[in-house]
Every structure is written in structure tokens, then in C-alpha cells.
């Protein structure tokens, strides 16, 4: 009996300890509330806010830092966009300047080739494609129907050399068939003697003329078109004669480098 009583007393003492702490805690709380004259619930949670204040301040600082970074990114993006726009504008101005220089050069070439009165009779065009990107003896130029180009117009180089004629016309470009095309025939004249002949196109910018063996002609002779405003067709490069043949073959080429040709003149009808 004595042993059981001791255990019961020990259990009572053990159970009373938490109650003592609770009582002490409540007493301290009411004492502080009395001193601070604040019995609201805020007083109870104020220490929690005090403890959280550094974390809240850190959160605010992080928010400010991120907003600053985001503003910096936006500003950088705007600067990059402005730089890109300025670069594009500079490139556009450079291209415009280049075109202006080209137009001035073309105008100078046109003035050099023709008088003011003669220029009214021509349309200016640029070569945009040539052999081997086109069939041989065919050029593509950037002047078309909207520029007044018509089928059959003569096409000149440097205003003095007959190249060919307009074979097909499109709104903004045209096909030029060279007179050296195989099977093409052009009425020509030997400049020194005035003897008429027919220049037959052999393809690849080459021609041949068949003349009597008695005709006096030599290498270097100029071949021109007939008419009151003759144009240069070519210069004799080779003469072939056979002892038993009553004829001689005159071989020549267009007097220009088609690969280097950039501008042409179209004679209005």
C-alpha cells in the first residue's frame, strides 16, 4: 500500500509541472500587458512580426532588386531596338546613295553617247542576265513594256555598236536576241570600199561573210550597217581562201565583251 501511494504522489507531482509553467507564462503575459497597457491580440503576435521583420525586409529588397533588373533589361532591349533601327536606316541610306551614284553614272554615259536631241530617241536598259545563264546570244535587260520597249527595237552597245533586237517584251524586262545568233542575217557594208554584204550569225557572237575572191578586203576591216546612220557590227579577224574556190570567207565577231557589258541603248521606232 505504501509503495502504491508513493507512485501516486510522484504522478501528481509530475502532472503539476506543466501547469506551473503555464501559470507562470500567463502571469508573465498579463504582467507585460499591464505594463504596456495593451491587452489586444496584436500584443501576442507582435514578437512574431519582430522575428519576421528581417525576412520581410529581405523580400522587399529582393523585389526592388528584381524590378531594377527588369527595368534595366527593358532599357537594354529598347536600346538594342533603337540601334537595330538606326543600322537599318543607315543601310537604307547607303543603298539609296549607291542607286543615286548609279543613276548619275548612267546619265553621264547617256550624255557622252548622245546629244540632248538624240537621247529622246533611246531607252536606257541594264543587262541583268547573259550567257551562260541564258541561251547563247540572248540577253535579259531590265527595261520592259512599262518603259516603252517594243518588240523589234534595235539594241545598241555604247550607242555605236549594233548588238541585236528585242525579241520578247514583258512588263518590266525584255529579251534581246543578238544578231550573231545562228541563222540570223544582217545587211552590212565594208567600210573602206562600201561593198554591201550579208553577215550570217554563227552563234557565240561569231559571224561570217561570203564574198567574191576578187573582193579586196583585209584583217582589221570594219563591218558596219548600211543606211545614213551606220552602226559598227564587227571587225574582220580572219579570211579563209581556197585556191580552187571562187569565194572567200570573212570571219569576225561582235567588237565587245558581252560578259562585261552592263548597259544597252534601245532605239525607239
ZASE-160365 format. One record per residue (C-alpha): residue number from 1; residue in one letter; x, y, z. Coordinates in nm, 3 decimals. Example, Ala and Ser with C-alpha at 12.3 -4.5 7.8 and 13.67 -1.06 7.14 Angstrom:
2
- n,res,px,py,pz
- 1,A,1.230,-0.450,0.780;
- 2,S,1.367,-0.106,0.714;
***
This chain:
269
- n,res,px,py,pz
- 1,X,0.000,0.000,0.000;
- 2,X,0.280,0.236,0.091;
- 3,X,0.454,0.164,-0.245;
- 4,X,0.139,0.240,-0.446;
- 5,X,0.081,0.561,-0.254;
- 6,X,0.435,0.681,-0.335;
- 7,X,0.380,0.620,-0.708;
- 8,X,0.055,0.811,-0.700;
- 9,X,0.220,1.106,-0.523;
- 10,X,0.504,1.107,-0.780;
- 11,X,0.249,1.111,-1.066;
- 12,X,0.071,1.407,-0.910;
- 13,X,0.400,1.593,-0.878;
- 14,X,0.486,1.510,-1.243;
- 15,X,0.150,1.634,-1.371;
- 16,X,0.170,1.958,-1.178;
- 17,X,0.492,2.076,-1.350;
- 18,X,0.334,2.174,-1.689;
- 19,X,0.060,2.350,-1.507;
- 20,X,0.317,2.553,-1.320;
- 21,X,0.484,2.661,-1.647;
- 22,X,0.151,2.752,-1.798;
- 23,X,0.060,2.956,-1.495;
- 24,X,0.396,3.130,-1.498;
- 25,X,0.358,3.207,-1.872;
- 26,X,0.015,3.354,-1.827;
- 27,X,0.131,3.560,-1.534;
- 28,X,0.422,3.699,-1.737;
- 29,X,0.190,3.777,-2.031;
- 30,X,-0.059,3.967,-1.815;
- 31,X,0.222,4.146,-1.638;
- 32,X,0.371,4.267,-1.967;
- 33,X,0.025,4.359,-2.097;
- 34,X,-0.035,4.557,-1.780;
- 35,X,0.295,4.740,-1.814;
- 36,X,0.249,4.806,-2.188;
- 37,X,-0.125,4.871,-2.145;
- 38,X,-0.205,4.653,-2.447;
- 39,X,-0.445,4.358,-2.394;
- 40,X,-0.520,4.306,-2.768;
- 41,X,-0.427,4.006,-2.975;
- 42,X,-0.166,4.220,-3.153;
- 43,X,0.047,4.213,-2.845;
- 44,X,0.058,3.836,-2.861;
- 45,X,0.167,3.820,-3.224;
- 46,X,0.392,4.126,-3.221;
- 47,X,0.702,3.922,-3.133;
- 48,X,0.631,3.709,-3.440;
- 49,X,0.636,4.016,-3.661;
- 50,X,0.953,4.133,-3.492;
- 51,X,1.110,3.800,-3.575;
- 52,X,0.984,3.812,-3.935;
- 53,X,1.087,4.172,-3.998;
- 54,X,1.437,4.086,-4.133;
- 55,X,1.285,3.832,-4.373;
- 56,X,1.021,4.079,-4.490;
- 57,X,1.290,4.344,-4.541;
- 58,X,1.494,4.094,-4.741;
- 59,X,1.190,4.014,-4.956;
- 60,X,1.133,4.383,-5.019;
- 61,X,1.498,4.432,-5.109;
- 62,X,1.481,4.136,-5.349;
- 63,X,1.167,4.278,-5.509;
- 64,X,1.333,4.617,-5.554;
- 65,X,1.644,4.448,-5.697;
- 66,X,1.437,4.245,-5.946;
- 67,X,1.232,4.548,-6.053;
- 68,X,1.556,4.737,-6.109;
- 69,X,1.698,4.449,-6.313;
- 70,X,1.377,4.418,-6.512;
- 71,X,1.382,4.790,-6.587;
- 72,X,1.745,4.756,-6.692;
- 73,X,1.660,4.467,-6.923;
- 74,X,1.374,4.665,-7.077;
- 75,X,1.600,4.967,-7.125;
- 76,X,1.868,4.748,-7.283;
- 77,X,1.607,4.592,-7.512;
- 78,X,1.490,4.938,-7.617;
- 79,X,1.848,5.046,-7.686;
- 80,X,1.909,4.735,-7.896;
- 81,X,1.588,4.800,-8.090;
- 82,X,1.692,5.163,-8.149;
- 83,X,2.039,5.052,-8.262;
- 84,X,1.883,4.800,-8.498;
- 85,X,1.652,5.065,-8.642;
- 86,X,1.944,5.306,-8.686;
- 87,X,2.152,5.034,-8.854;
- 88,X,1.868,4.954,-9.095;
- 89,X,1.821,5.325,-9.168;
- 90,X,2.193,5.366,-9.236;
- 91,X,2.188,5.066,-9.471;
- 92,X,1.883,5.209,-9.649;
- 93,X,2.057,5.544,-9.692;
- 94,X,2.370,5.370,-9.819;
- 95,X,2.166,5.177,-10.077;
- 96,X,1.986,5.496,-10.182;
- 97,X,2.322,5.670,-10.221;
- 98,X,2.452,5.379,-10.429;
- 99,X,2.148,5.398,-10.657;
- 100,X,2.196,5.772,-10.689;
- 101,X,2.558,5.719,-10.791;
- 102,X,2.446,5.457,-11.046;
- 103,X,2.184,5.690,-11.191;
- 104,X,2.438,5.972,-11.214;
- 105,X,2.683,5.741,-11.389;
- 106,X,2.415,5.620,-11.631;
- 107,X,2.314,5.977,-11.705;
- 108,X,2.678,6.066,-11.772;
- 109,X,2.712,5.768,-12.008;
- 110,X,2.393,5.864,-12.186;
- 111,X,2.513,6.222,-12.229;
- 112,X,2.850,6.101,-12.357;
- 113,X,2.690,5.867,-12.612;
- 114,X,2.426,6.103,-12.750;
- 115,X,2.341,6.465,-12.783;
- 116,X,2.041,6.607,-12.596;
- 117,X,1.828,6.575,-12.909;
- 118,X,1.943,6.218,-12.980;
- 119,X,1.870,6.099,-12.624;
- 120,X,1.499,6.143,-12.692;
- 121,X,1.521,5.856,-12.939;
- 122,X,1.658,5.596,-12.696;
- 123,X,1.553,5.390,-12.395;
- 124,X,1.820,5.306,-12.142;
- 125,X,1.846,4.950,-12.002;
- 126,X,2.074,4.738,-11.785;
- 127,X,2.180,4.382,-11.856;
- 128,X,2.052,4.155,-11.576;
- 129,X,2.131,3.815,-11.729;
- 130,X,2.360,3.682,-12.003;
- 131,X,2.524,3.359,-12.122;
- 132,X,2.592,3.109,-11.972;
- 133,X,2.289,3.183,-11.751;
- 134,X,2.079,3.234,-12.064;
- 135,X,2.095,3.057,-12.401;
- 136,X,2.388,3.179,-12.608;
- 137,X,2.333,3.504,-12.797;
- 138,X,2.047,3.604,-12.566;
- 139,X,2.044,3.886,-12.308;
- 140,X,1.784,3.985,-12.047;
- 141,X,1.753,4.356,-11.973;
- 142,X,1.557,4.542,-11.705;
- 143,X,1.358,4.763,-11.944;
- 144,X,1.014,4.645,-12.047;
- 145,X,0.674,4.747,-12.175;
- 146,X,0.620,4.994,-11.891;
- 147,X,0.935,5.175,-12.009;
- 148,X,0.810,5.193,-12.367;
- 149,X,1.004,4.895,-12.504;
- 150,X,0.855,4.734,-12.812;
- 151,X,0.931,4.412,-12.994;
- 152,X,1.176,4.458,-13.282;
- 153,X,1.361,4.760,-13.137;
- 154,X,1.731,4.768,-13.221;
- 155,X,1.963,4.728,-12.920;
- 156,X,2.298,4.906,-12.914;
- 157,X,2.611,4.899,-12.700;
- 158,X,2.782,5.229,-12.621;
- 159,X,2.539,5.389,-12.864;
- 160,X,2.758,5.285,-13.158;
- 161,X,2.759,4.903,-13.179;
- 162,X,2.462,4.704,-13.305;
- 163,X,2.401,4.410,-13.068;
- 164,X,2.064,4.275,-13.172;
- 165,X,1.694,4.342,-13.138;
- 166,X,1.416,4.298,-12.883;
- 167,X,1.267,3.951,-12.927;
- 168,X,1.019,3.938,-12.636;
- 169,X,0.876,4.210,-12.414;
- 170,X,0.747,4.174,-12.057;
- 171,X,0.615,4.443,-11.823;
- 172,X,0.949,4.511,-11.653;
- 173,X,1.207,4.327,-11.865;
- 174,X,1.285,4.218,-12.219;
- 175,X,1.475,3.952,-12.411;
- 176,X,1.738,4.070,-12.657;
- 177,X,1.843,3.836,-12.938;
- 178,X,2.192,3.909,-13.065;
- 179,X,2.246,3.942,-13.440;
- 180,X,2.522,3.681,-13.401;
- 181,X,2.257,3.414,-13.324;
- 182,X,2.285,3.116,-13.556;
- 183,X,2.084,3.173,-13.873;
- 184,X,2.039,3.549,-13.826;
- 185,X,2.130,3.760,-14.130;
- 186,X,2.220,4.128,-14.119;
- 187,X,2.275,4.365,-14.413;
- 188,X,2.620,4.516,-14.374;
- 189,X,2.877,4.718,-14.566;
- 190,X,3.257,4.701,-14.584;
- 191,X,3.352,5.042,-14.451;
- 192,X,3.657,5.104,-14.670;
- 193,X,3.506,5.005,-15.004;
- 194,X,3.132,5.043,-14.940;
- 195,X,3.073,4.693,-15.079;
- 196,X,2.744,4.552,-14.945;
- 197,X,2.727,4.205,-14.796;
- 198,X,2.522,3.982,-14.568;
- 199,X,2.665,3.890,-14.226;
- 200,X,2.540,3.547,-14.120;
- 201,X,2.528,3.473,-13.749;
- 202,X,2.713,3.155,-13.649;
- 203,X,2.637,3.165,-13.277;
- 204,X,2.861,3.253,-12.982;
- 205,X,2.894,3.616,-13.106;
- 206,X,3.054,3.499,-13.432;
- 207,X,2.975,3.595,-13.794;
- 208,X,3.083,3.506,-14.142;
- 209,X,3.051,3.679,-14.477;
- 210,X,3.093,3.508,-14.812;
- 211,X,3.241,3.737,-15.080;
- 212,X,3.388,3.700,-15.424;
- 213,X,3.754,3.606,-15.418;
- 214,X,3.820,3.921,-15.617;
- 215,X,3.692,4.149,-15.340;
- 216,X,3.976,4.341,-15.178;
- 217,X,3.949,4.307,-14.801;
- 218,X,4.194,4.260,-14.517;
- 219,X,4.208,4.176,-14.145;
- 220,X,4.106,4.476,-13.937;
- 221,X,3.841,4.594,-14.185;
- 222,X,3.535,4.741,-14.012;
- 223,X,3.195,4.592,-14.088;
- 224,X,2.909,4.839,-14.046;
- 225,X,2.535,4.851,-14.107;
- 226,X,2.403,5.019,-14.417;
- 227,X,2.196,5.336,-14.401;
- 228,X,2.258,5.701,-14.318;
- 229,X,2.337,5.629,-13.952;
- 230,X,2.568,5.327,-13.972;
- 231,X,2.646,5.120,-13.664;
- 232,X,2.951,4.903,-13.604;
- 233,X,2.886,4.529,-13.633;
- 234,X,3.238,4.391,-13.609;
- 235,X,3.599,4.391,-13.723;
- 236,X,3.744,4.131,-13.958;
- 237,X,3.962,3.884,-13.767;
- 238,X,4.027,3.612,-14.026;
- 239,X,3.997,3.549,-14.400;
- 240,X,3.979,3.196,-14.542;
- 241,X,4.061,3.135,-14.910;
- 242,X,4.092,2.815,-15.108;
- 243,X,4.290,2.802,-15.434;
- 244,X,4.006,2.633,-15.619;
- 245,X,3.723,2.830,-15.455;
- 246,X,3.596,3.145,-15.630;
- 247,X,3.475,3.279,-15.296;
- 248,X,3.641,3.381,-14.970;
- 249,X,3.504,3.353,-14.618;
- 250,X,3.529,3.657,-14.390;
- 251,X,3.515,3.573,-14.019;
- 252,X,3.458,3.830,-13.743;
- 253,X,3.298,3.875,-13.400;
- 254,X,3.098,4.133,-13.212;
- 255,X,3.352,4.401,-13.114;
- 256,X,3.261,4.399,-12.743;
- 257,X,3.289,4.167,-12.445;
- 258,X,2.934,4.052,-12.371;
- 259,X,3.043,3.929,-12.026;
- 260,X,3.149,4.281,-11.928;
- 261,X,2.853,4.460,-12.085;
- 262,X,2.625,4.626,-11.829;
- 263,X,2.426,4.891,-12.022;
- 264,X,2.242,4.896,-12.353;
- 265,X,2.051,5.152,-12.559;
- 266,X,1.723,5.070,-12.730;
- 267,X,1.644,5.270,-13.042;
- 268,X,1.284,5.386,-13.046;
- 269,X,1.091,5.309,-13.362;
***
